[in-house]
Structures are given as C-alpha cells and as structure tokens.
Amino acid sequence: MTIWGFRGRTALLRMRRCNWESMITELGRRGHGTRESGAFLLADRSGDRRTVTRVVYLDDLDPTCLTGGIEFDGLAYSKLWDICDAEQRVVTADVHTHPGPGIHQSSIDAENPMVAQKGHVALIIPDFAMRAVHPGEVGVHRYDGRGWQPWTGKDAARRLFIRRCV
C-alpha cells in the first residue's frame, strides 16, 4: 500500500489520497490562483473522528466569503451544523490556502479559529493550492483551547495519514 504520511498515533487526520488530491484541486479552482479558499473537513459522528469522510467548501456555505482573504459570515455556520445534523457528521478540521510557500498561521488565523474547540485541526495549503501538494508541504495546526500547536515538514506529514484509494 502506498501512503503519504504515517499510520502512527501521531496522525491527527486520515484521508484517502484521491480525496486529498481532489480537495487540493478544488481549493485551487475556487481560489483561481489569486485568492484564499477553504473548507471544513467532516468525519462520521459514530466512526473514527480523525477519518475525513466529507469536504464542505466555505463558499458553498457563504458565497461571498472569498474576498482575497476569507471573511466567513458567522451566520453560515448554521448551514454547516445542519449538514452535520442531517448526515450524522462532526467537523474535525478546516483547511485554507495561502499565497506562496507560507504555511504558518497569520495573526488573523491564530486569533480567529474557525472552530474554537480543543483538538480542532487547521491545515494551511501553500501556493493557493494551484499544484499538487504533499502532506509534508502543509502547515498542520491543532487548537488546544488557548493557542495552537504547529507542525511543518516531516512533523506535519506524520500528522496526516493519506492512504491509497481502492
């Protein structure tokens, strides 16, 4: 089995490689290579809450949120919670793109978590997701209730288990 990332206990998120690649492509398409884009990553409520089973794009919830940066209207969360309730899912992470190679959280990112819940994971994808992105190129950030634990490079890849599609 070909994998990106690692199986170990350090994996915060699990995702099929074809879904990972599709998400990266879609984030790039939505941002047009000129602006940030993002999504919420959902897991089945009754399953492994680290395994991503659905991606919900921010601009599907709030069509005006992609303004260069991301200005997500708090009222759009009700649409997200409706999806979670109807499909028995939970939000396990969020992902958004940055311009260039930067994968560290901006002060705005750090001070305004999309889900301010302990254990929530935020991924940052470089280059507006306009190319294939390996897990080791992603910024992985976990919220601890007061601040963020960041990982990059090999440490980030260890937090993402991206497995082969079958």
CORCOR-V666875 format. One line per field, one symbol per residue. phi: phi as a letter, one per 30 degrees, with the letter a starting at -180 (. if undefined). A space follows every 50 residues. Layout:
phi = ???
This chain:
phi = .dbcibdeddddbbadeddedddddddddddhibadbaacccbdeccddc cdcaccdedddbecddcjcbbddeddddddddddddchbbdcabbacbdi ddbdddddeddbddbdbejdcbcbcdhhhcadbdedccdcbcdcjbabcc bbhdddedcbcccedc
